[in-house]
Amino acid sequence: MNNAYWKDVVRFFVLIALQVLLLDHVNMGGYINPALYVFFILLLPFETPGWLLLLSSFFLGLSVDLFSNSTGLNAAASVFMAYLRPWVIRRAGAPADYEGNLKPGIADMGLRWFFLYSLILIMAHQLIIALLDAFSFHEIGMIALRLIFSTLLTLALVLITEFIFMRQRK
């Protein structure tokens, strides 16, 4: 197996552990729930086959659900995020030819591209979690607050983590 695959496998388990042991206990006023585990989906290589992207995203979300006792919210949101990912990559202006060594990160694609790409996918992920958790449009104000604050905190964590580990990947 390639060294890059092992890094992805390690990232998968480290992000689940971080999410379950630390970030699931961060709940500010019921509105802000950071989801750093989505960083795994964001950093998967461009050439990842669709079936593998969806399957790994499902197992990522399911693992978080099993440990945090949430009834499939994270699995559903992760699969939705993975489903949208190829469309977002095309719309965000990624190069048509992905040279085998390009990764969807700041180092290869630039800060502007990675910010837009991450923002759209994280917002979609948080929207599904908020809608499925509330399961009603009667609480649209709470859904909007939760979407905005959780998206911003998750995006900030993703960008900070990317900046920290970007130097190590070079």
Phi, psi and omega in degrees: 000147181290150179299326180296324179294320178295323177297320178294320179295315178296316179301320179304307184287324179294317180293324175296314180298315178300316181297311186286317186276333185239301190287333177293344180266359175267112181214093185270104177067015180079359184253331187249113177230099181292146182228072182293341181299340179292345176303328177299313181294320181297325186266000178299144182302153180302323186275012177296125180299148182304317181296322179288323177299312180293317181294314180292325177293321177298313180292328175297308180295321179296320178298316177295319178298317181297320182278335182255005176058039174253132192282064175086004181299312183291323178295314180296315181293322180292318178294320178298317179298316179294325179295321181282339188307310180299323179295316180295321179299316179294318182286332182284354175088034176290154180299146182296319178259112175275106175295132188318342183259358178283138178236153178282073180221176182295320183300319183268324188252347179094157184295315182300312181297312182295322178298311181296313178303311181292317181301312182297313183290321178293320179296319178297317179299312182291329177296315179297316179299313182296317181293316181290328179289316180284322180052034179196144175270001178292337180252045185297327178295316179293321179297316180295315178299314181297318179299311183295307185291319179293322178296314182295317180292317178297317178298317178299316179296319179296315181294318178298314179297319179296317178296321180295312186272349178297320180294326181286331182281338183293000000 
